[in-house]
Amino acid sequence: MAENRFRLSIVIPAFNGWNLTEACLRSLAAHTGGDDFQVVLADNGSGDETPQTAPTLGRALFGDRFIHLRLPENLGFAKGCNAGARASSAANLFFLNNDTTVTSGWLPPLMDGLKADRRLAGVGPLLLFPDDDTVRAGRVQHLGIAVTDDTNFRHLHEYFPQTHPAVARQRRFSVITAAALLMPAPLFHAEGGFFEGFVNGMEDVDLCCRIAQRGGHFSVIPQSVVHHHTHGTEGRFDHESANLRLLRTRCRDAREDFCALIREDGFEPGLTPWLDLVARLPEPRARALEARFLADPDAGHLHALIREEPLWDQGYALLAALLETRGHIRDAMPVAYLRSLLLPGLEAYRECARILSACDVPDMAEHYAAMHRGLVRAAADRDALKAKARALLRTARDPAVREQLERFI
């Protein structure tokens, strides 16, 4: 490690994808004030124009505060980030994916948040999907990761609209993503950095779990906003199964917090027909929404109600049916797709497949149809589901979840 020269080192791992890296660097130059930070581009042996173009652009944007760390080959996320951290010379490290762009005023809330609570091991910004004219545009990609009893790690409230009150809350988490993670450099190095046994996945979850086991915690600061394109790195999910197996051997003691987190936001835990744990809207609120819609049965009103309560399952079904009845089935397509993302269920997948097929989107239609067929089979296998329910009961602590599992058995 070099002696601290800067307040912050922004470490960006990159493997190809120069168009994404360029946009990331330009956004940092446009929206990061002062000269007390440096940018370290950990170039993982890129074979595109990154090695030739990055040094010139980096120096033009940041002067001698830019380091192009050229690695001999693609070493992966963990080794690339660790090398970038060793090359930095700052009191704090901010790990940032190259498929992100920061927005105006992104940095001060993070620095202030880290400084305000000495118990915080790290903080991150609210990550939103980019404004790309898709159904997920401007919606939540990451505001923290929740842990379930069966050691699954979930993006809390993914795909919620940014305007929802739950998105504006700051919480305590055991885990947040390293797609955009600020933490003190001494802590990162004391932990040995990212564990290099992972290959492009779960390194951040592992690091956070190690710190959480020693009493640290993390938070997402919603006043800081960064857009995340996701899936920007080649081979990002090639080792997903192996990474998850390794993670579960290393993070057996991860503390479950999914149920408590969703309850704080007014939701409740539920189970899909194949016994996956999900967040649900309490039935009294669903009935109140239906009454409000029936008092004003307009498509625009229904759109507004769904944004107000993104987990209102019946609302999506009503809106898709209303649009289809009025001859606007292509407008029903994003409604059905969003429902499938937020509220996984047999009807949601079946309707999404049907509407996609009617809109002549055959590949996605078949994808959803295949998912539906597979989940119908899973839901019909009572012996396998009872075994799954018994296994979940051994770890489930939430009374409502336990009651649902016992009732199923």
Secondary structure, 3 states (H helix, E strand, C coil): CCCCCEEEEEEEEECCCHHHHHHHHHHHHHHCCCCCEEEEEEECCCCCCHHHHHHHHHHHHHHHHEEEEECCCCCHHHHHHHHHHHHCCEEEEEEECCCEEECCCCHHHHHHHHHHCCCEEEEEEEEECCCCCCCCCCEEEECCEEECCCCCEEECCCCCECCCHHHHCCCCECECCCCEEEEEHHHHHHCCCCCCCCCCCCHHHHHHHHHHHCCCEEEEEEEEEEEECCCCCCCCCCCHHHHHHHHHHHCCCCCCCHHHHHHHCCCEEEECCCCCEEEECCHHHHHHHHHHHHHCCCHHHHHHHHHHCCCCHHHHHHHHHHHHHCCCHHHHHHHHHHHHHHCCCHHHHHHHHHHHHHCCCHHHHHHHHHHHHHHHHHHHCHHHHHHHHHHHHCCCCCHHHHHHHHHHC
